[in-house]
Amino acid sequence: MTRAFKTLSFQLAVLATGGVMMTTVATMTHAAAPAAAAVQIDNFTFKAPTVTVTPGTTVTWTNRDDIPHTVVSKTGLFKSKVLDTGDSFAFTFAKPGQFGYYCSLHPHMTGTIIVKA
């Protein structure tokens, strides 16, 4: 007996005995949440100085230090405004590669984003 025939036989049996048969079909669509990563700026350092992400990931840097900082790509790919305490800067990495960055106000502060497919 095929599965379709068994299902139809069951439905007919339920209806023949006076039962009520209800069928519910639900379709759910789940959009994938955008990938995200966070880097804190504190005590003149980028906390998590090296972060590995996948293409399409948005990295957000947040200044938790008491003084201003910036986030500047070594290749000119991205550049934040001066970030005061509590300010954030975000950039989405579209392609694989290794992306070094630094604080233009404190060039000894450096970090790297590694994007792997």
C-alpha positions as CSV (number, residue, x, y, z in Angstrom):
1,M,0.0,0.0,0.0
2,T,1.5,3.4,-0.9
3,R,1.8,6.1,1.6
4,A,-0.7,8.3,-0.2
5,F,-3.2,5.5,-0.2
6,K,-2.7,4.9,3.5
7,T,-3.2,8.6,4.3
8,L,-6.4,8.7,2.2
9,S,-7.7,5.5,3.9
10,F,-7.1,7.1,7.3
11,Q,-8.8,10.3,6.3
12,L,-11.9,8.4,5.0
13,A,-12.0,6.3,8.2
14,V,-12.0,9.4,10.4
15,L,-14.8,11.0,8.3
16,A,-16.8,7.7,8.2
17,T,-16.9,7.6,12.0
18,G,-18.2,11.1,12.3
19,G,-14.9,12.6,13.2
20,V,-13.8,16.0,12.1
21,M,-10.6,16.1,10.2
22,M,-8.6,19.3,10.0
23,T,-5.4,19.9,8.1
24,T,-3.2,22.8,8.9
25,V,-0.4,23.8,6.7
26,A,2.1,26.4,8.0
27,T,4.8,28.0,6.0
28,M,7.5,29.8,7.9
29,T,10.2,31.9,6.4
30,H,13.3,32.5,8.4
31,A,15.6,35.2,7.1
32,A,19.1,34.6,8.2
33,A,20.3,37.2,10.6
34,P,23.2,39.3,9.3
35,A,26.5,38.2,10.6
36,A,28.1,40.5,13.2
37,A,31.2,40.9,15.3
38,A,32.2,43.4,17.9
39,V,35.5,45.0,18.8
40,Q,35.8,47.1,22.0
41,I,38.3,50.0,22.2
42,D,39.5,50.3,25.7
43,N,42.7,51.3,27.5
44,F,44.5,52.2,24.2
45,T,43.9,48.8,22.7
46,F,41.5,47.1,20.3
47,K,40.1,44.3,22.5
48,A,40.1,41.2,20.2
49,P,43.0,42.6,18.1
50,T,42.5,39.9,15.5
51,V,39.0,38.9,14.5
52,T,38.1,36.2,12.0
53,V,34.7,36.5,10.2
54,T,33.0,35.3,7.0
55,P,32.1,37.5,4.0
56,G,29.1,39.7,4.7
57,T,29.9,40.2,8.3
58,T,29.5,43.6,9.8
59,V,32.2,44.5,12.4
60,T,31.3,47.2,14.9
61,W,34.0,49.0,16.9
62,T,32.8,50.8,20.1
63,N,34.9,53.2,22.0
64,R,34.8,52.3,25.7
65,D,37.9,54.4,26.5
66,D,37.9,57.9,28.1
67,I,39.5,59.5,25.2
68,P,38.7,59.7,21.4
69,H,39.9,57.1,18.9
70,T,39.5,56.3,15.2
71,V,39.4,53.1,13.2
72,V,41.3,53.4,9.9
73,S,42.0,50.7,7.3
74,K,45.7,50.5,6.4
75,T,44.6,50.3,2.7
76,G,42.0,53.0,2.8
77,L,39.1,50.6,2.6
78,F,37.3,52.2,5.6
79,K,37.8,55.2,8.0
80,S,35.7,56.2,11.0
81,K,35.2,59.7,12.2
82,V,36.7,60.5,15.6
83,L,34.9,58.3,18.1
84,D,34.2,59.8,21.5
85,T,33.4,57.6,24.5
86,G,30.4,55.4,23.7
87,D,30.5,56.1,19.9
88,S,30.6,53.2,17.4
89,F,31.7,52.6,13.8
90,A,30.6,49.7,11.7
91,F,31.9,48.3,8.4
92,T,30.7,45.3,6.4
93,F,33.4,43.0,4.9
94,A,32.2,41.7,1.6
95,K,35.3,39.8,0.3
96,P,37.8,37.4,1.8
97,G,41.2,38.8,2.8
98,Q,43.2,40.2,5.7
99,F,42.5,43.8,6.6
100,G,44.8,45.6,9.0
101,Y,43.6,48.8,10.8
102,Y,44.8,51.3,13.3
103,C,43.8,54.4,15.3
104,S,45.0,57.5,13.5
105,L,45.3,59.4,16.8
106,H,47.3,56.6,18.4
107,P,49.1,54.7,15.6
108,H,50.5,52.1,18.0
109,M,46.9,50.8,18.4
110,T,46.5,48.2,15.6
111,G,44.2,45.3,14.8
112,T,43.4,42.9,12.0
113,I,40.1,41.6,10.5
114,I,40.5,38.2,8.7
115,V,37.7,37.4,6.3
116,K,37.5,33.7,5.3
117,A,35.0,32.2,2.9
